[in-house]
Amino acid sequence: MIPDSSTPPCPYCSSVQVIKKGKAIRKYGYKQVYYCKICHKRYCEKKKNPRMELTEDIIESYLFNEGSLDSLIRSKGLTISRTTLFRRILEKARNCPDWPELTADLKARNILGSRIMGVDTSKLKIEGKHHVYFHAVDVTSRNPIAYDVCEKEDIATIEPILRQLKLVGYYPKLTVTDLAPELIASIERVFPDAKIQGCLFHLKMWLDKELPTKKHVRVDQQTVTRWQEVKKLILFAAYSYDWEKRREYLSRIKNLNLDEKAQSVVERFLQNIIYYNTLNRLKEYTNNINEAIYNNLCERHIGLVRKLESKRAGFKSINSAFLQVKSFWFYNIKRKGQLPHTSDDKIVYTPPLPLFDHVNLEEFATATGFPREAIEQLMREKGYEIINNYAFTKTQLEEIKREVVKMRKTSLTEVAKIIGYDKWMTLDILQKVGIKISYSKLDLSDAMITIGSLQNLGHE
């Protein structure tokens, strides 16, 4: 064979005296095989594929839309492997700005709001070990302002992140958190002038864990009833409009005949009561009370990171995790196309949304200091069903219906005793869930509830 300029030299002896052997092993990406006349070795000329650059729409599809790399490759018609695609995504992620740069830009453009900060952490499993994801958000503008993947969840890890946030120029007036000790200590050291507010949703979850009152708990009914009252009064104390109303609820708790477990819960709540600000105090920070007493925005952001984690069946390394998180929030902020934050001249205070499955509207209005009509309107907007003076979640009404169906044939008096309302309120509830009552005389005490077949359920 006479060599030409296109003949590749032998990689072993650099000779160009070669014999073309054919187009073998094409499936591995090689387009030609050569045989060297000098050293008698074979070598291949690899097919040169042009490098495909990833466009932003491909990266955003992976971060926000597609469920996996395979589905992204199929939907976009890509001709590269999963490994190559993921490596290219990480290459792009390295060029994304870190959160200090993004937060500084948001602050310079006056996008960050009234300086209410939500802070939370969550567990991540990386390389078989437990790690921690830290997240901070500016609640009013709904933007992430600090985030990191850490090996530990302690003051030594969290405090430097908050100090870096402070260097950017962000100084929160109010910080909403689940009251984890390391978060409280770090916030108090870095932002000593910021008020700390305990998240009432986390308080509700803690109460449900410590004093379980759902069905099948291994305590007697009297204890369950007492625990329900304790939980309700603690939440009302946390929701109180001012300290005068709060002292009233604390006094009612003190007068209860508490068992050892309930007493321990009350004592631990009182240790942290300083972090549950009264609603009239929170009005100094925001006109939307809900954004000051619930840390659900932080929870939702962390949920998005967990969804990103599931795309790869778990993060494989801290570096990979951080690069993906960094690019996710960069493109998330970029997609919003936000406007600078402006405060409204007209301030309309939004009442808080209660965490109860069913709530007495008058009692809740008295505790929070908001008009009953405003609370009722908000709860209707959130999907609550209003029956007389009570608001119920649809889940709670379905639970009541299931309980009544289980009892089959029973009296209205017995049902009222079980669900805890008087006969007239019970009658309205049953009518709301589609269960009718038959009785032969005008005395509700003798009224019987008969559940028919599954086809007639709700009409008997």
VOBA-176578 format. One line per field, with one value per residue (C-alpha): z, y, x; residue in three letters. Coordinates in Angstrom, 1 decimal. Layout:
residues N
zz = [Z;...] $
yy = [Y;...] $
xx = [X;...] $
residuo = [ALA;...] $
***
This chain:
residues 460
zz = [0.0;-0.9;2.1;1.6;3.8;5.3;6.4;10.2;11.4;13.5;17.2;18.2;15.7;13.9;10.5;7.7;5.9;6.6;5.1;5.3;6.7;6.4;8.3;11.3;14.8;13.5;16.3;18.8;16.9;14.8;11.1;9.9;11.0;9.9;9.9;10.3;8.0;10.2;13.8;12.6;14.9;14.3;15.3;14.6;13.4;15.6;14.1;14.9;16.0;16.3;20.0;20.6;22.8;25.2;24.8;27.8;26.9;27.2;30.6;31.8;30.6;32.7;35.8;35.7;33.3;32.4;34.9;33.9;31.6;29.4;28.9;28.1;25.4;23.9;23.9;22.5;20.0;21.4;20.1;23.2;26.1;29.5;31.1;28.5;28.8;32.6;32.4;30.0;32.3;35.2;33.0;32.3;36.1;36.9;35.0;36.9;39.5;43.2;45.5;46.9;43.4;42.7;46.1;45.6;42.2;43.6;46.4;43.9;41.8;44.8;44.3;47.8;49.9;53.5;54.9;56.3;56.0;56.2;57.2;57.2;56.7;55.4;55.2;52.0;51.4;49.3;48.7;51.4;54.1;55.6;54.6;55.2;52.7;54.1;52.6;53.2;51.4;51.2;52.0;50.5;47.1;47.3;46.2;47.5;49.0;50.5;50.0;50.5;50.8;54.0;55.8;59.2;60.8;63.5;64.4;62.9;59.5;59.5;61.0;58.2;55.6;57.4;57.8;54.1;53.6;55.9;53.9;50.8;52.5;53.5;57.1;58.0;60.4;61.1;60.7;60.5;61.5;63.0;66.2;65.7;68.3;65.8;63.6;66.6;67.9;64.5;63.7;67.1;66.7;63.1;63.2;66.8;66.0;64.0;65.6;65.5;64.8;65.3;62.5;63.6;61.1;62.8;66.2;65.0;63.8;67.0;69.1;66.9;67.5;71.2;71.9;69.2;69.2;65.9;66.0;67.2;69.8;72.8;75.4;76.9;75.4;78.4;77.9;74.1;74.8;77.3;74.9;72.2;74.5;75.4;71.7;70.9;73.7;72.9;69.3;70.3;72.7;69.7;67.5;70.1;69.0;72.1;75.5;77.3;75.2;75.4;79.3;79.1;77.2;79.3;82.4;80.9;80.3;83.8;85.2;83.3;85.1;83.0;83.0;83.0;79.2;78.6;81.4;79.8;76.4;78.0;79.8;76.6;74.8;77.5;77.2;73.5;73.9;73.5;69.8;69.1;68.7;69.2;66.0;66.8;67.1;63.7;62.1;62.4;59.9;57.3;56.2;55.4;58.7;57.0;55.6;59.1;61.0;58.5;56.9;54.1;51.3;52.6;52.8;49.2;48.0;49.7;48.1;44.7;45.6;46.7;43.3;41.6;43.7;42.6;38.9;39.5;42.2;44.7;44.4;43.8;45.4;47.3;44.4;41.9;44.4;44.8;41.1;40.3;43.2;42.1;38.5;39.5;41.5;39.0;36.2;38.6;39.4;35.7;34.5;36.9;35.1;38.3;38.9;41.7;45.0;45.9;49.1;48.7;50.1;51.1;53.8;54.2;56.9;55.9;58.7;59.5;58.1;61.0;61.2;62.6;60.7;62.0;63.8;65.6;63.6;66.5;68.9;66.3;65.5;69.2;69.6;66.6;66.8;63.1;62.0;61.7;58.2;57.0;58.4;56.9;53.5;53.6;54.6;51.8;49.4;50.8;50.2;53.7;54.1;56.4;58.4;60.9;63.0;62.1;59.2;58.1;55.7;53.1;54.6;58.0;56.5;54.6;57.8;59.7;56.9;56.9;60.7;60.4;57.6;59.8;62.5;60.0;61.9;64.8;66.5;65.9;69.6;69.4;66.3;68.0;71.1;68.9;66.7;69.6;68.5;69.6;67.7;65.5;64.4;63.8;61.6;59.5;59.1;58.0;55.5;54.2;53.6;51.9;54.7;55.3;58.5;58.8;61.9;62.8;65.2;65.7;68.3;67.2;70.2;68.7;65.1;63.5;60.8;58.4;55.8;52.7;50.1;48.4;45.5;47.7;50.0;50.8;50.0;53.0] $
yy = [0.0;3.5;5.8;9.1;12.1;10.5;7.4;7.6;6.7;3.6;4.6;2.1;3.0;6.0;4.3;5.0;1.8;0.1;-2.2;-1.4;-4.4;-3.5;-2.0;-4.2;-3.4;-0.6;-1.1;0.1;3.3;2.4;3.0;1.4;-1.2;-1.0;-3.4;-2.0;-3.5;-2.4;-3.6;-6.0;-4.6;-3.8;-0.5;1.2;4.6;5.8;7.4;11.1;12.2;16.0;17.0;17.8;20.9;20.9;23.7;25.3;23.8;20.3;21.1;22.7;19.7;17.4;19.7;20.5;18.2;14.8;12.0;10.4;10.7;7.9;9.8;13.0;11.2;9.7;13.0;15.1;12.5;12.7;10.4;10.2;7.8;8.5;8.8;11.3;13.3;13.5;14.4;17.3;18.4;18.6;20.5;23.1;23.2;24.1;27.4;28.3;31.1;30.1;31.3;34.3;35.8;35.1;36.5;39.6;40.1;39.7;42.2;44.7;44.5;45.1;41.7;40.4;41.3;42.2;40.2;37.2;34.2;30.6;28.1;24.3;21.2;17.7;14.4;13.2;9.8;10.1;7.1;5.2;7.8;10.3;14.0;17.2;19.6;23.2;25.6;29.2;31.1;34.7;34.1;37.3;37.0;33.2;33.0;30.6;32.7;30.1;26.3;23.7;20.0;19.3;16.3;17.3;19.1;21.2;24.8;24.6;23.8;26.0;29.2;29.8;29.6;32.2;34.4;34.3;35.3;38.2;39.3;39.4;42.0;40.1;40.8;39.1;40.8;37.5;33.9;31.1;27.7;24.3;25.3;22.7;23.7;24.0;26.4;28.6;28.8;29.7;32.3;34.0;34.2;35.6;37.7;38.6;41.3;39.0;37.6;33.9;32.3;28.7;27.0;26.1;23.2;21.6;22.3;20.4;17.5;17.4;17.4;14.6;12.5;13.0;12.8;10.5;10.8;9.0;5.7;2.5;4.3;2.1;4.4;4.7;7.0;9.3;9.9;10.4;13.1;14.8;14.8;16.3;19.1;19.7;19.8;22.2;24.6;24.5;25.4;28.2;29.5;29.6;31.3;33.9;37.4;38.9;37.8;38.5;35.9;33.5;33.7;32.6;29.5;28.7;29.0;26.5;24.1;24.4;23.6;20.3;17.0;16.0;12.7;12.4;12.3;15.3;17.3;16.7;18.0;21.1;21.8;21.4;23.7;26.4;26.2;27.3;29.6;32.7;31.6;31.5;35.2;36.6;37.5;41.2;41.2;39.4;42.1;44.4;42.2;41.3;41.8;38.1;36.2;32.8;33.5;34.4;31.3;28.4;27.3;25.4;27.3;26.0;22.5;22.7;23.8;20.9;18.6;19.8;18.9;15.4;15.0;16.0;13.3;10.7;11.2;9.5;7.1;9.1;11.5;9.7;12.2;15.5;17.3;15.9;16.7;20.3;20.9;19.6;21.7;24.8;24.5;23.7;26.9;29.1;28.0;28.2;31.9;32.6;31.2;33.4;36.6;38.5;42.2;44.3;44.0;46.9;47.3;47.9;51.2;49.5;46.9;44.1;41.7;38.1;35.8;32.6;29.3;26.9;23.4;21.7;19.1;20.8;24.1;26.2;29.5;31.7;30.2;30.5;34.1;35.0;33.4;35.1;38.5;38.3;38.7;35.5;36.5;36.9;33.5;31.8;33.3;32.1;28.6;28.4;29.4;26.6;24.0;23.7;22.8;25.2;23.5;25.9;27.4;24.8;24.3;20.8;19.5;17.1;14.4;14.8;14.6;11.4;9.9;10.7;9.0;5.9;5.7;5.9;3.4;0.9;1.1;0.1;0.4;2.8;5.7;9.4;9.7;7.1;8.8;12.2;10.8;9.3;12.3;14.7;17.1;17.7;16.0;18.9;19.5;15.7;15.8;18.6;16.8;13.5;15.3;17.0;13.7;12.2;10.0;10.4;9.6;7.8;8.2;7.5;10.3;13.8;12.9;12.9;10.8;7.8;8.4;5.5;5.5;2.7;2.2;0.4;-1.5;0.0;1.0;3.0;4.4;8.0;7.7;5.7] $
xx = [0.0;1.3;0.9;-0.8;-1.5;-4.6;-2.8;-2.2;1.3;1.9;1.5;4.3;7.1;5.7;6.1;3.7;4.4;1.2;-1.4;-5.1;-6.8;-10.5;-13.4;-13.4;-14.8;-17.0;-19.5;-16.9;-16.4;-13.3;-13.5;-10.3;-7.7;-4.0;-1.1;2.4;5.1;8.0;6.9;4.2;1.6;-2.0;-3.7;-7.0;-8.0;-10.8;-13.8;-13.9;-17.4;-18.0;-18.5;-22.1;-22.5;-25.4;-27.9;-29.6;-33.0;-31.5;-30.0;-33.3;-35.2;-33.1;-33.3;-37.0;-38.9;-37.5;-37.6;-34.2;-31.3;-32.7;-36.0;-34.1;-32.0;-35.1;-37.2;-34.3;-33.1;-29.5;-26.8;-24.6;-24.6;-26.0;-22.5;-21.4;-24.6;-24.3;-20.6;-21.5;-24.2;-21.7;-19.3;-22.0;-22.8;-19.3;-19.7;-22.9;-22.4;-22.4;-25.2;-23.2;-23.0;-26.7;-27.8;-25.7;-27.3;-30.8;-30.0;-28.5;-31.7;-33.9;-35.6;-35.2;-38.3;-39.0;-36.1;-37.9;-35.6;-36.6;-33.8;-34.0;-31.9;-32.5;-30.7;-29.1;-27.4;-24.3;-21.9;-23.7;-23.2;-25.5;-24.9;-26.9;-28.5;-28.7;-31.1;-32.0;-34.7;-35.9;-39.6;-41.2;-39.4;-39.5;-35.9;-33.1;-30.3;-27.9;-27.5;-24.8;-24.2;-22.5;-21.0;-22.3;-25.2;-23.6;-22.8;-19.3;-20.8;-23.9;-22.4;-19.8;-22.6;-24.7;-21.6;-21.0;-24.6;-24.1;-21.0;-23.2;-25.2;-28.3;-29.6;-32.9;-35.3;-37.1;-35.9;-38.4;-37.0;-38.0;-36.0;-33.2;-30.5;-27.7;-29.8;-30.9;-27.3;-25.9;-28.6;-28.2;-24.4;-24.4;-27.7;-28.1;-30.7;-32.9;-36.1;-36.5;-39.9;-40.7;-42.5;-46.0;-46.2;-43.2;-44.8;-47.9;-45.8;-43.9;-47.1;-48.6;-45.4;-45.2;-48.9;-50.4;-54.2;-55.0;-56.7;-55.1;-52.9;-52.4;-53.9;-57.4;-60.0;-59.9;-56.1;-56.6;-59.3;-57.0;-54.0;-56.3;-57.2;-53.5;-52.4;-55.3;-54.5;-50.7;-51.4;-53.9;-51.2;-48.7;-51.4;-52.3;-52.7;-51.1;-49.6;-52.9;-54.7;-51.6;-51.6;-55.3;-54.5;-51.5;-53.6;-56.1;-53.3;-52.1;-55.5;-55.7;-55.0;-52.0;-50.3;-46.5;-46.1;-48.4;-46.7;-43.3;-44.6;-46.0;-42.7;-40.7;-43.1;-42.7;-38.9;-39.2;-42.3;-40.0;-39.6;-43.3;-44.0;-47.5;-49.3;-49.5;-45.6;-45.3;-47.4;-44.4;-42.5;-45.1;-48.7;-48.9;-48.9;-48.7;-45.2;-44.0;-45.3;-44.8;-41.5;-43.3;-41.5;-38.2;-39.7;-40.9;-37.5;-35.9;-38.5;-37.3;-33.7;-34.9;-36.7;-33.4;-31.6;-34.1;-33.2;-29.9;-31.1;-29.1;-26.1;-22.9;-20.5;-20.6;-19.1;-21.7;-24.5;-23.4;-22.9;-26.4;-27.9;-26.0;-27.1;-30.7;-31.1;-29.3;-31.7;-34.6;-33.9;-33.1;-36.5;-38.5;-37.7;-38.4;-39.2;-37.7;-39.6;-41.8;-43.8;-47.5;-48.9;-52.1;-51.4;-54.0;-53.2;-53.8;-55.0;-53.1;-54.3;-54.9;-53.3;-56.3;-58.4;-61.5;-61.6;-64.1;-64.1;-65.2;-62.6;-59.8;-60.8;-60.7;-57.3;-55.7;-57.5;-58.6;-62.3;-64.2;-65.3;-61.7;-60.7;-63.7;-63.0;-59.3;-60.3;-62.9;-60.2;-57.9;-60.6;-62.1;-65.8;-67.7;-70.4;-72.2;-69.4;-66.8;-64.3;-63.3;-60.7;-62.1;-59.9;-61.5;-65.0;-64.0;-62.6;-65.9;-67.9;-65.7;-66.2;-69.9;-70.0;-68.1;-70.7;-73.4;-76.7;-76.4;-78.1;-77.5;-76.8;-74.0;-72.4;-72.5;-70.7;-68.0;-67.2;-67.6;-70.4;-74.0;-76.9;-77.8;-74.1;-73.7;-76.9;-75.4;-72.1;-73.7;-75.8;-72.7;-70.9;-74.0;-75.4;-79.1;-81.0;-84.3;-86.5;-90.1;-90.8;-89.5;-86.9;-83.3;-82.3;-84.1;-83.0;-81.2;-78.5;-78.7;-75.9;-77.1;-75.1;-72.1;-74.2;-76.5;-73.8;-74.6;-78.3;-79.5] $
residuo = [MET;ILE;PRO;ASP;SER;SER;THR;PRO;PRO;CYS;PRO;TYR;CYS;SER;SER;VAL;GLN;VAL;ILE;LYS;LYS;GLY;LYS;ALA;ILE;ARG;LYS;TYR;GLY;TYR;LYS;GLN;VAL;TYR;TYR;CYS;LYS;ILE;CYS;HIS;LYS;ARG;TYR;CYS;GLU;LYS;LYS;LYS;ASN;PRO;ARG;MET;GLU;LEU;THR;GLU;ASP;ILE;ILE;GLU;SER;TYR;LEU;PHE;ASN;GLU;GLY;SER;LEU;ASP;SER;LEU;ILE;ARG;SER;LYS;GLY;LEU;THR;ILE;SER;ARG;THR;THR;LEU;PHE;ARG;ARG;ILE;LEU;GLU;LYS;ALA;ARG;ASN;CYS;PRO;ASP;TRP;PRO;GLU;LEU;THR;ALA;ASP;LEU;LYS;ALA;ARG;ASN;ILE;LEU;GLY;SER;ARG;ILE;MET;GLY;VAL;ASP;THR;SER;LYS;LEU;LYS;ILE;GLU;GLY;LYS;HIS;HIS;VAL;TYR;PHE;HIS;ALA;VAL;ASP;VAL;THR;SER;ARG;ASN;PRO;ILE;ALA;TYR;ASP;VAL;CYS;GLU;LYS;GLU;ASP;ILE;ALA;THR;ILE;GLU;PRO;ILE;LEU;ARG;GLN;LEU;LYS;LEU;VAL;GLY;TYR;TYR;PRO;LYS;LEU;THR;VAL;THR;ASP;LEU;ALA;PRO;GLU;LEU;ILE;ALA;SER;ILE;GLU;ARG;VAL;PHE;PRO;ASP;ALA;LYS;ILE;GLN;GLY;CYS;LEU;PHE;HIS;LEU;LYS;MET;TRP;LEU;ASP;LYS;GLU;LEU;PRO;THR;LYS;LYS;HIS;VAL;ARG;VAL;ASP;GLN;GLN;THR;VAL;THR;ARG;TRP;GLN;GLU;VAL;LYS;LYS;LEU;ILE;LEU;PHE;ALA;ALA;TYR;SER;TYR;ASP;TRP;GLU;LYS;ARG;ARG;GLU;TYR;LEU;SER;ARG;ILE;LYS;ASN;LEU;ASN;LEU;ASP;GLU;LYS;ALA;GLN;SER;VAL;VAL;GLU;ARG;PHE;LEU;GLN;ASN;ILE;ILE;TYR;TYR;ASN;THR;LEU;ASN;ARG;LEU;LYS;GLU;TYR;THR;ASN;ASN;ILE;ASN;GLU;ALA;ILE;TYR;ASN;ASN;LEU;CYS;GLU;ARG;HIS;ILE;GLY;LEU;VAL;ARG;LYS;LEU;GLU;SER;LYS;ARG;ALA;GLY;PHE;LYS;SER;ILE;ASN;SER;ALA;PHE;LEU;GLN;VAL;LYS;SER;PHE;TRP;PHE;TYR;ASN;ILE;LYS;ARG;LYS;GLY;GLN;LEU;PRO;HIS;THR;SER;ASP;ASP;LYS;ILE;VAL;TYR;THR;PRO;PRO;LEU;PRO;LEU;PHE;ASP;HIS;VAL;ASN;LEU;GLU;GLU;PHE;ALA;THR;ALA;THR;GLY;PHE;PRO;ARG;GLU;ALA;ILE;GLU;GLN;LEU;MET;ARG;GLU;LYS;GLY;TYR;GLU;ILE;ILE;ASN;ASN;TYR;ALA;PHE;THR;LYS;THR;GLN;LEU;GLU;GLU;ILE;LYS;ARG;GLU;VAL;VAL;LYS;MET;ARG;LYS;THR;SER;LEU;THR;GLU;VAL;ALA;LYS;ILE;ILE;GLY;TYR;ASP;LYS;TRP;MET;THR;LEU;ASP;ILE;LEU;GLN;LYS;VAL;GLY;ILE;LYS;ILE;SER;TYR;SER;LYS;LEU;ASP;LEU;SER;ASP;ALA;MET;ILE;THR;ILE;GLY;SER;LEU;GLN;ASN;LEU;GLY;HIS;GLU] $
***
